C-alpha cells in the first residue's frame, strides 16, 4: 500500500482505509451462498483527494 500511495501522491490522491460498515444486500446471489462474510471482514480502501490547503 505504501508503494501505491507514493505513486498516487504524485497526482494528489491517496488510498485510505474505508471504515464504513459493510451493508449486506438481500437480492445479491453472493449473500445467498454465504460469501458475504469474506467481504465483511476483508479490508476495503477508497481513493481520496489530498487536501492541499488544510485549515
Buried (B, 14 or more C-beta within 10 A) or exposed (E): EEEEBEEBEEEEBBBEEEEEEEEEEEEEEEBEEEEBEEEEEEEEEEEEEEEEEEE
